[in-house]
Amino acid sequence: MATYLDFESKIEKIQEEIVSAHAISDFEAMNRYQHELDKEVQKTFGALSDFQKLRLARHPDRPYALDYIRLLMTDAYEIHGDRAFRDDPAILCYIGWIDGQKTMLIGEQKGRGVKNKIKRNFGMPNPEGYRKALRAVRMAEKFDIPVLMLIDTPGAYPGLGAEERGQSEAIAKNLFEFASVKVPMVSIVIGEGGSGGALAIGVADKLAMMRYSVFAVISPEGCSAILWNDPTKVEAATKALKITPDDLFSHKLIDDVLDEPLIGAHRDKETSATVIKSYFLNSVKALRALSVDEMLDQRYKRLTSVGAYSE
């Protein structure tokens, strides 16, 4: 059953009317309600606040990495384990084909339902997850396979065990190693990009965000708690943090904003998957036109152009 957020209440009612009209084969009413629905979608989603976009990024029906893997890949084979500690279910690594292009796909997976959320640790990877991702990328480099990374995490797991096993070192090593990998690297934020947990699979030749995704150094809840010690300030924190794709694109922190369906990826997963596929394949084609040295030089310039400092 579809889940609707509070600002989607009118859309929910119209959808219910369409279902009722369909049940009695009242096609005239269906057409009328469909027209109303289109107008309401334009009105509602054409003027979303930053906080509403955050809620869409966290929507329980929003497609996760595994949904996209199933929609995008054929002959997909999962790679497990970091060869040091254990397999981390919060990070998925698959090798397979996307429209005839052999691909290494790495994604963060939140899980659906209580059992799967616990299994996937709510999408918060441990250090062994990032080491598994690095192992998969090195394998891709060995066999000259492009890499697609799907970011969707509230952040790296902050538990005691994760810290004991070198969480910060695992993230830092990925940042360092990914910068010099000699195959095309494309990273896309499909939902929530949280701090270092997102950066660890975000170093790439191309970094893009879906229309209703967010990327932040800290969650708005954490920001409001630290700055104001007031949980009611979450909406203000969301606006102040500038975490939406348009804000990040305007500051040249990401390369592109992917135009998922206006009503959201959770309402049209197939179209959203097609958008990701097209962006990935076009990016790989453009990067393959460069020599390896040119690609690495372009990646280096892209990464070092982020931010500014003064002495």
ABEGO torsion letter per residue (X at the ends): XBBBBAAAAAAAAAAAAAAAAAAAGBAAAAAAAAAAAAAAAAAAAABBBAAAAAAAAABAABBBAAAAAAAABBGBBBBBEAGAABBBAABBBBBBBBGGBBBBBBBBBAEBEAAAAAAAGGGBBBAAAAAAAAAAAAAAAAAGBBBBBBBBBAEBBABAAAAAAGAAAAAAAAAAAAAABABBBBBBBABBBBEAAAAAAABBABBBBBABBBBBABBAAAAAAAAAGBAAAAAAAAAAAGABAAAAAAAGABABBBBBBAAEAAABAAAAAAAAAAAAAAAAAAAAABBAAAAAAAAAAAAAABEBBBX
